[in-house]
Amino acid sequence: KRRVGMADESKEQMAEFLLAFIDFLYAVVFGLIVAEMFPQLFMIETTTVWQKTGVLFLLVAAFYFLAWDWLHGRLLTLRNPYSRYFRFFLEILIAACAYGVAFAALRGSIYILQFLAIILFLGSVWAKVTLVEHPHSQDKDELELIQRLQPVFCIIAQGLFVIYYLTYGTEIDLSLSAIILVGGWFFVFSYEWELERKESGILAGPGVPFLRREYLEKAKHYLKQKGK
């Protein structure tokens, strides 16, 4: 029993170390955004107001999406701990792409869509592996939703990248920055709309920007009642 107890304790400590490592990588990403935001917006005289506004839109979209993705991944991992190392290495790749998202947003580059698409794709793989490791997970519905929803938005991001790149090049204008911002909001809205949350408060995740969770739940309940 003592040996089993020591093994369980070592397993928990190792899991905490792996999570702390991933959290450190995300801290680097968020630090990059915060450290570079003000120089990009206020200290570069060669850019126009519209270009600065476009960068601001990209930064807002990037920061919220990355924070939302990280928080949801962390909540799901805490409830469905690593049993192997594959998800850990996937999260390292996702964190590396998150750095790419932040860097592209700061430069106003179209490649932000490429990195976002990769994150969405890797996230769907991550969800699939999580279900393999925890087939009876209480988060089964959410993990299945990730596998359905994220590949769709991955394809949309890739398609938008190809169209814009072939038409305008690599530098994003204000209109596309706004489209990315709205598209990110719609992705989060679609996710929360499809999912029946079992938790409330902080354990339910950050939710949809500018839309209180209670109003969203009331709208879903109303439409279900009307459908009957």
SULBEL-V948202 format. One line per field, one symbol per residue. psi: psi as a letter, one per 30 degrees, with the letter a starting at -180 (. if undefined). Layout:
psi: ???
This chain:
psi: eeeeeeeeeeeeeeeeeeeeeeeeeeeeeeeeeeefeeeeefgjfflleeeeeeeeeeeeeeeeeeeeeeeeeeeeeefilkfafeeeeeeeeeeeeeeeeeeeeffhkffeeeeeeeeeeeeeeeeeeeeeeifgkfgeeeeeeefeeeeefeeeeeeeeeeeefefafkkleeeeeeeeeeeeeeeeeeeefkjkfllbffflfakkgjkeeeeeeeeeeeeeef.
